[in-house]
Amino acid sequence: MKTQTNILIKGGRVIDPASGFDEIADVALADGVVLAIKNVASDFRPAQTIDASGCIVAPGLVDLAVRLREPGHEHERMLESELAAAVAGGVTSLVCPPDTDPVLDEPGLVEMLRYRAEKQHQSRVYPLGALTRNLAGETLTEMLQLTEAGCVAFSQAEVPLASTQVLQRAFQYASTFGYAVWLRPQEFFLGQGVAASGALATRMGLAGVPVAAETIALHTIFELMKETADVRVHLCRLSSAAGVALVRQAKRDGLNVTCDVSINSLHLTDGDLGYFDSRARLNPPLRQQRDRDALRAGLADGTIDALVSDHTPVDEDAKALPFAESEPGATGVELLLSLALKWSADSGVSLARALAVITSAPTAVLGASLGKRQDRVGRLVVGGVADLCVFDAGAAWTVQPAALRSQGKHTPFSGYELPGRVRCTVIGGRVAFQA
């Protein structure tokens, strides 16, 4: 880490969603931790003072779905650009899926990624290990070795498991050793389309992905969870009203399950495909308004635990193809905070809840997976690690892809006017970004 200095953040509205703290206060940082909130000693001598008047001082954002494209794109310096994008968006901790090139199924690859990420002195990176070798869905990976290398959980990324038997074995193994399994609920054979099934996809001649692709997978996951004591499962990027209802019931039944939703599904519908706009070619596909409304309600009432950017930088050539042939994905890590604030304004959800779903709630999803690192993320408390985001909630900005720091310039939110500008991001007691 770069040298830490004493920092005083003055006059901001300090919000810690987990504790309910919400006051105008000064915050003192020293030796990489929060030294004081509100009651700053008169003899505290900061090397740097940040004026946060009119701004909100919150815990650093925690994003559970950020693709860094490394290993695989080292020559393009993707890691540098995507971590720079993260800190510009106030994201101090992020989880990266294992669908890199090569796949994160070997300890050496995980160790290399963590080493390279730490050298950047930017956001904290928590890798997901591949659940099966090469994500092929046949042979389980060496989860113990991958955990020792730094993986916080295990996932198939966007590759659904065709074999229920392999999934059952994965649950049994993970349960035995206390590992978490992260899955995007998608039935293998029904999930091969490029748009959500419905009148629009039919009219456009696009192969559809029915809601049943999600619900069948959820039923399978929940039935196997009932047969496997104590397995922890996190469901990635829920997309349908029916899926929300099933997760709500699973939680009532006492299953150890959490889930998230992407900024795309929270705000957009299949109507945003426009005239075959490849920027809206996403996984999971954008569904109908009733689905979006149910996702918003589920995030508000806690059925859905966290909001994620699902940041997937895609290059120009891959998006310039016809819609059905274009690569799915959109850049999003720089938009996470603003789209959480927009959801708050649109839905009448409190600011504290909007911040919780991108700070303390995703930290709770990671939970025991963080081990001794748990005090590092998602909280703003005295004695906790000094990961903070200072932002102006009242400042509006227009999404201009060319101005984004990510190498992925494609987003369905291009041209949107959004609330909230990040003024400063502090990680481990040092300024990583300042506007």
C-alpha positions in Angstrom: 0.0 0.0 0.0 1.0 3.6 -0.6 1.9 5.7 2.4 -1.0 6.6 4.7 -1.5 10.1 6.1 -3.7 11.6 8.7 -6.9 12.9 7.0 -9.7 15.1 8.3 -13.0 15.0 6.4 -14.9 18.1 7.6 -18.5 19.0 7.7 -20.1 16.2 5.7 -23.3 14.3 6.5 -21.9 11.0 7.8 -24.1 8.0 7.1 -23.4 4.4 8.2 -26.4 2.3 7.1 -25.5 -0.7 9.2 -25.6 1.2 12.5 -28.2 3.9 11.5 -25.7 6.7 12.2 -26.7 9.8 10.3 -25.3 13.2 11.4 -23.3 16.2 10.2 -19.9 15.4 11.6 -16.1 15.5 11.1 -14.3 12.2 10.4 -10.6 11.7 11.4 -8.5 9.0 9.7 -5.2 7.8 10.9 -3.0 4.8 10.2 -5.5 3.4 7.8 -8.4 3.3 10.3 -11.2 5.6 11.4 -9.9 7.3 14.4 -12.9 9.4 15.3 -16.4 10.4 14.1 -17.8 13.6 15.4 -15.6 13.8 18.5 -12.3 14.7 16.8 -9.6 15.5 19.4 -8.4 19.1 19.3 -4.8 18.0 19.0 -5.4 15.9 15.9 -3.0 17.1 13.1 -4.2 16.1 9.7 -1.8 16.1 6.7 -4.8 16.6 4.5 -8.2 18.1 5.0 -11.1 17.4 2.8 -14.0 19.8 2.8 -17.2 17.6 2.6 -19.7 20.5 3.2 -22.9 19.7 1.4 -21.7 16.1 0.7 -22.4 12.7 2.1 -19.6 10.7 3.7 -20.5 7.0 3.4 -18.7 3.7 3.7 -16.9 2.8 0.5 -19.1 0.9 -2.0 -19.0 -2.9 -2.2 -19.8 -4.3 -5.7 -20.4 -8.0 -5.9 -20.1 -8.3 -9.8 -17.2 -6.6 -11.5 -15.3 -8.1 -14.4 -11.7 -7.0 -14.6 -10.9 -9.0 -17.8 -7.7 -10.3 -16.2 -6.1 -12.7 -16.6 -6.6 -12.5 -20.3 -6.2 -8.8 -21.3 -3.0 -7.9 -19.5 -1.5 -6.4 -22.7 -4.4 -3.9 -22.8 -3.9 -2.9 -19.2 -7.5 -3.7 -18.4 -6.8 -4.2 -14.7 -5.5 -0.7 -14.4 -8.4 0.9 -16.3 -11.2 -1.0 -14.6 -9.8 -0.5 -11.1 -9.5 3.2 -11.9 -13.1 3.2 -13.0 -14.1 1.5 -9.7 -12.5 4.1 -7.4 -14.0 6.9 -9.6 -17.3 5.4 -8.8 -16.7 5.2 -5.1 -16.2 1.4 -5.1 -13.6 0.4 -2.6 -14.2 -3.4 -2.6 -15.3 -5.6 -5.5 -15.8 -9.2 -6.3 -14.7 -10.5 -9.7 -16.3 -13.6 -11.4 -14.1 -16.5 -12.5 -14.9 -16.4 -16.2 -11.5 -14.9 -17.2 -9.1 -16.3 -19.8 -7.9 -18.6 -18.5 -10.6 -19.4 -16.0 -9.8 -18.9 -12.3 -9.6 -22.6 -11.5 -6.0 -22.8 -10.4 -4.5 -21.3 -7.2 -1.6 -19.7 -9.2 -4.0 -17.7 -11.4 -5.8 -16.4 -8.3 -2.6 -15.4 -6.6 -1.4 -13.6 -9.7 -4.6 -11.6 -10.0 -4.5 -10.6 -6.3 -0.8 -9.7 -6.5 -1.4 -7.5 -9.6 -4.5 -5.9 -8.1 -2.7 -5.1 -4.9 0.1 -3.4 -6.8 -2.4 -1.0 -8.3 -3.2 0.5 -4.8 -6.9 0.8 -5.8 -10.0 -1.1 -4.9 -9.8 -4.3 -2.8 -10.3 -7.3 -5.1 -12.0 -10.5 -3.9 -11.9 -13.2 -6.6 -14.5 -15.9 -7.0 -13.1 -19.3 -7.8 -14.5 -21.5 -10.6 -16.9 -24.1 -9.2 -15.9 -26.6 -11.9 -12.8 -27.1 -14.0 -12.7 -24.6 -16.8 -16.4 -23.9 -15.9 -17.2 -27.1 -18.0 -19.7 -28.4 -15.4 -18.1 -31.8 -15.1 -15.3 -31.9 -12.4 -15.3 -29.8 -9.2 -12.2 -27.6 -8.6 -9.9 -27.9 -5.6 -11.9 -25.6 -3.5 -9.5 -25.8 -0.5 -6.5 -24.7 -2.5 -8.5 -21.9 -4.2 -9.7 -20.7 -0.9 -6.1 -20.6 0.5 -5.1 -18.6 -2.6 -7.7 -16.0 -1.8 -11.1 -17.0 -3.3 -14.1 -15.9 -1.2 -16.7 -18.2 -2.9 -17.2 -20.4 -5.9 -19.2 -19.7 -9.0 -20.1 -20.9 -12.6 -20.3 -17.2 -13.7 -22.6 -17.2 -16.7 -22.2 -20.9 -17.5 -25.2 -22.9 -16.1 -24.7 -26.4 -14.8 -26.4 -29.0 -16.9 -25.8 -31.8 -14.4 -27.9 -31.7 -11.2 -25.7 -34.4 -9.8 -22.6 -32.1 -10.1 -24.5 -29.3 -8.4 -25.5 -31.6 -5.6 -21.9 -32.7 -5.1 -20.8 -29.1 -5.1 -23.3 -28.2 -2.4 -22.3 -31.2 -0.3 -18.6 -30.3 -0.6 -19.1 -26.6 0.0 -21.4 -27.3 3.0 -18.8 -29.6 4.6 -16.0 -27.0 4.5 -18.1 -23.9 4.9 -17.7 -22.4 1.4 -20.4 -20.4 -0.3 -21.7 -21.2 -3.8 -22.7 -18.3 -6.1 -25.0 -19.1 -9.0 -26.9 -17.2 -11.6 -30.2 -19.2 -11.8 -30.6 -20.3 -15.4 -31.7 -23.6 -16.7 -29.1 -24.9 -19.2 -31.2 -25.6 -22.2 -33.9 -22.9 -21.8 -31.3 -20.1 -21.3 -29.8 -20.1 -24.8 -31.7 -17.1 -26.2 -30.7 -13.5 -26.6 -33.7 -11.6 -25.3 -36.5 -12.1 -22.7 -39.4 -14.1 -24.1 -42.4 -12.0 -24.9 -44.2 -10.0 -27.5 -41.3 -7.8 -28.2 -38.8 -10.6 -28.8 -41.3 -12.4 -31.0 -41.9 -9.2 -33.1 -38.1 -8.6 -33.4 -37.4 -12.2 -34.4 -35.1 -12.7 -31.4 -34.6 -16.1 -29.7 -36.3 -15.8 -26.3 -35.3 -16.8 -22.7 -38.4 -17.6 -20.8 -38.9 -16.8 -17.1 -39.0 -20.6 -16.7 -35.3 -20.7 -17.3 -34.9 -18.8 -14.1 -37.6 -20.4 -12.0 -36.8 -24.0 -12.9 -33.2 -23.3 -11.9 -34.4 -21.8 -8.6 -36.6 -24.8 -7.8 -33.7 -27.1 -8.5 -31.3 -25.0 -6.3 -33.8 -24.8 -3.4 -34.6 -28.5 -3.5 -30.9 -29.4 -3.4 -30.4 -26.9 -0.6 -33.1 -28.6 1.5 -31.1 -31.9 1.0 -27.8 -30.3 2.0 -27.5 -29.0 5.5 -26.1 -25.5 6.0 -25.0 -24.9 2.4 -24.7 -21.1 1.7 -25.9 -20.0 -1.7 -25.9 -16.6 -3.3 -28.1 -16.0 -6.3 -26.6 -13.6 -8.8 -28.6 -11.1 -10.8 -32.2 -12.1 -10.3 -34.3 -11.0 -13.3 -38.0 -11.9 -12.9 -41.0 -11.3 -10.7 -41.5 -15.0 -10.3 -37.9 -15.4 -9.2 -38.4 -12.7 -6.5 -41.4 -14.6 -5.2 -39.5 -17.9 -5.1 -36.6 -16.3 -3.2 -39.0 -14.6 -0.8 -40.5 -18.0 0.0 -37.2 -19.7 0.3 -36.1 -17.2 2.9 -39.3 -17.7 4.8 -38.5 -21.5 4.7 -35.2 -20.8 6.4 -32.9 -21.5 3.5 -29.4 -19.9 3.8 -29.8 -17.9 0.6 -29.0 -14.4 -0.5 -29.4 -12.7 -3.9 -28.6 -9.6 -5.9 -30.0 -7.6 -8.8 -28.1 -5.7 -11.4 -28.5 -1.9 -12.1 -29.7 -2.9 -15.6 -32.6 -5.1 -14.5 -33.5 -2.6 -11.8 -34.0 0.3 -14.2 -34.6 -1.0 -17.7 -37.1 -3.3 -19.5 -37.1 -5.1 -22.8 -38.5 -1.9 -24.3 -35.0 -0.4 -24.0 -33.8 -2.8 -26.7 -35.0 -0.1 -29.1 -34.1 -0.9 -32.7 -31.8 -3.8 -32.0 -29.6 -1.7 -29.7 -26.6 -3.9 -28.8 -25.9 -1.8 -25.7 -29.0 -3.5 -24.2 -27.7 -7.0 -25.1 -27.3 -8.2 -21.5 -27.2 -11.3 -19.4 -29.7 -11.8 -17.9 -31.9 -10.3 -20.6 -34.0 -7.3 -19.8 -37.6 -8.4 -19.0 -41.0 -6.7 -18.8 -42.1 -3.8 -16.6 -43.8 -6.1 -14.1 -40.5 -7.9 -13.6 -38.7 -4.6 -13.1 -41.3 -3.4 -10.6 -41.1 -6.7 -8.6 -37.3 -6.4 -8.5 -37.5 -2.8 -7.2 -40.0 -3.9 -4.5 -37.8 -6.9 -3.6 -34.7 -4.8 -3.2 -36.7 -2.3 -1.0 -38.1 -5.0 1.3 -34.9 -7.0 1.7 -35.9 -10.0 -0.3 -33.1 -9.0 -2.6 -30.0 -8.2 -0.6 -27.7 -6.2 -2.8 -27.5 -4.1 -5.9 -24.6 -4.8 -8.3 -23.2 -3.1 -11.4 -22.6 -6.4 -13.3 -19.7 -4.4 -14.8 -18.7 -6.2 -18.1 -16.5 -4.1 -20.4 -17.0 -5.1 -24.0 -14.9 -3.8 -26.9 -16.2 -1.9 -29.9 -15.9 -4.8 -32.4 -17.9 -7.2 -30.2 -20.7 -4.7 -29.8 -20.7 -3.6 -33.5 -22.2 -7.0 -34.6 -25.9 -7.6 -35.2 -27.8 -7.8 -31.9 -28.1 -11.5 -31.6 -24.4 -12.0 -32.4 -23.0 -9.2 -30.3 -21.3 -9.9 -27.0 -23.6 -9.4 -23.9 -22.5 -7.0 -21.2 -22.2 -3.3 -20.3 -19.9 -1.1 -18.3 -21.5 -0.2 -15.0 -19.1 0.2 -12.0 -19.0 4.0 -12.4 -22.8 4.1 -12.4 -23.5 2.0 -9.4 -23.9 4.8 -6.8 -25.9 7.1 -9.1 -28.3 4.4 -10.1 -28.8 3.4 -6.5 -29.7 7.0 -5.8 -32.0 7.1 -8.8 -33.8 4.0 -7.5 -34.2 5.7 -4.1 -35.7 8.8 -5.7 -37.9 6.8 -8.1 -39.2 4.4 -5.5 -39.4 6.5 -2.4 -36.8 4.4 -0.7 -34.7 6.0 2.0 -31.2 7.1 1.3 -30.0 4.8 4.1 -31.5 1.8 2.4 -30.1 2.9 -1.0 -26.7 3.1 0.5 -27.1 -0.2 2.5 -27.6 -2.3 -0.7 -24.3 -1.1 -2.0 -22.3 -1.1 1.3 -23.3 -3.1 4.4 -25.7 -5.6 2.6 -23.1 -6.9 0.1 -20.6 -7.2 3.0 -23.2 -9.4 4.8 -23.5 -11.5 1.7 -19.8 -12.1 1.8 -20.0 -12.7 5.5 -17.7 -15.4 6.8 -16.0 -15.7 3.4 -14.0 -12.6 4.3 -12.7 -14.1 7.4 -10.4 -11.7 9.2 -10.9 -9.2 6.4 -14.5 -8.6 7.3 -13.8 -5.4 9.2 -12.4 -3.9 6.1 -15.5 -3.3 4.0 -19.0 -1.9 4.1 -19.0 0.0 7.4 -18.0 3.4 8.7 -17.3 3.1 12.4 -14.6 4.1 14.8 -11.8 1.6 14.7 -12.9 0.2 11.3 -10.9 0.4 8.2 -10.8 3.8 6.5 -12.7 2.9 3.3 -14.9 5.9 2.5 -16.8 7.5 -0.4 -17.6 11.2 -0.3 -20.2 12.3 -2.8 -22.5 15.1 -3.7 -26.0 13.6 -3.9 -27.4 16.8 -5.3 -25.0 17.1 -8.3 -26.4 15.8 -11.5 -24.3 14.5 -14.4 -24.9 13.1 -17.8 -23.6 9.7 -18.8 -21.1 10.2 -21.6 -19.5 6.9 -22.6 -16.3 8.6 -23.9 -15.7 10.2 -20.4 -15.9 6.9 -18.6 -12.6 5.5 -17.2 -13.5 2.0 -18.1 -12.3 0.6 -21.4 -15.8 -0.6 -21.9 -17.7 2.4 -23.4 -21.0 0.7 -23.9 -23.9 1.3 -21.6 -27.6 1.4 -22.1 -27.6 4.4 -19.8 -25.8 6.6 -22.3 -27.3 10.1 -22.3 -29.1 9.6 -19.0 -28.9 12.4 -16.4 -28.2 10.8 -13.1 -27.8 12.1 -9.5 -24.7 11.9 -7.4 -21.1 12.8 -8.2 -18.2 11.1 -6.3 -15.9 13.8 -4.9 -13.4 11.6 -3.1 -12.7 7.9 -2.6 -10.5 6.8 0.4 -9.1 3.3 0.7 -7.2 2.2 3.7 -6.7 5.7 4.8 -5.3 7.1 1.6 -7.0 9.1 -1.2 -7.4 6.8 -4.2 -9.6 9.3 -6.2 -10.4 13.0 -5.9 -12.4 15.0 -8.4 
